[in-house]
Amino acid sequence: MQKAWIRQGITRAVAKQLHTIRLPHDLTKRLMQIKKADIELFQTLELKPIITEISTVIDVCSKQISKCLNAFRPLLSLKLGIGEEQET
């Protein structure tokens, strides 16, 4: 039983540090369409497709595709160092 309070304390500390960002379902669905078109175009063209090529396949303007891709870009830590010496 003594370990339960330790586990609870760790769980609460992690929960305070973790912030989940939820994106709308239609945005997630759009990303899946973009990825599918990207794979199909890559297989046919044997090159990485550009946004305009993807937009013609899924019939969405390239501006919306760029917005969707920006919403799903990898997150970076604010503590990440910058520059050659990796100082913040």
C-alpha positions in Angstrom: 0.0 0.0 0.0 2.9 2.4 0.6 3.8 2.3 -3.1 0.4 3.6 -4.1 1.1 7.2 -2.9 4.4 7.2 -4.8 2.7 6.0 -8.0 -0.1 8.6 -7.5 2.5 11.4 -7.0 4.4 10.4 -10.1 1.2 10.2 -12.2 0.1 13.7 -11.0 3.5 15.2 -11.8 3.5 13.7 -15.3 -0.1 14.9 -15.9 0.9 18.5 -14.9 3.8 18.4 -17.4 1.8 16.8 -20.2 -0.6 18.9 -22.3 -2.5 17.0 -25.0 -3.3 19.0 -28.1 -6.5 17.8 -29.7 -7.2 18.5 -33.3 -10.5 18.4 -35.1 -11.6 15.1 -36.6 -12.0 16.6 -40.1 -8.4 17.8 -40.0 -7.2 14.4 -39.1 -9.3 12.9 -41.9 -7.8 15.4 -44.3 -4.3 14.4 -43.2 -5.0 10.8 -44.0 -6.2 11.8 -47.5 -3.0 13.8 -48.0 -0.8 10.9 -46.8 -2.6 8.4 -49.1 -2.3 10.7 -52.1 1.4 11.3 -51.2 2.1 7.5 -51.2 0.1 6.9 -54.5 1.9 9.8 -56.3 5.3 8.6 -55.0 4.7 5.2 -56.4 3.6 6.4 -59.8 6.0 9.3 -60.2 8.9 7.8 -58.2 9.5 11.2 -56.8 8.3 13.1 -53.7 5.1 14.9 -54.9 4.7 18.6 -54.4 1.7 20.1 -52.7 0.1 21.2 -56.0 0.2 17.6 -57.3 -1.4 16.3 -54.1 -4.1 19.0 -54.3 -5.1 17.9 -57.8 -5.5 14.3 -56.6 -7.7 15.0 -53.6 -9.4 18.1 -55.0 -8.4 20.5 -52.2 -6.6 23.8 -52.6 -2.9 23.7 -51.9 -3.4 26.4 -49.2 -5.6 24.0 -47.1 -3.1 21.2 -47.6 -0.3 23.5 -46.2 -2.5 24.4 -43.2 -3.1 20.8 -42.5 0.5 19.8 -42.8 1.5 22.7 -40.5 -1.0 21.6 -37.9 0.6 18.1 -37.7 4.3 19.2 -37.8 6.5 17.7 -35.1 6.5 19.6 -31.8 9.7 20.8 -30.4 10.6 21.4 -26.7 11.0 25.0 -25.5 14.1 23.8 -23.7 15.7 22.7 -26.9 19.0 24.5 -27.5 19.7 26.6 -30.6 22.9 27.5 -32.3 26.2 25.7 -32.4 26.7 25.7 -28.7 23.1 24.5 -28.0 22.5 27.3 -25.6 19.0 28.7 -25.1 
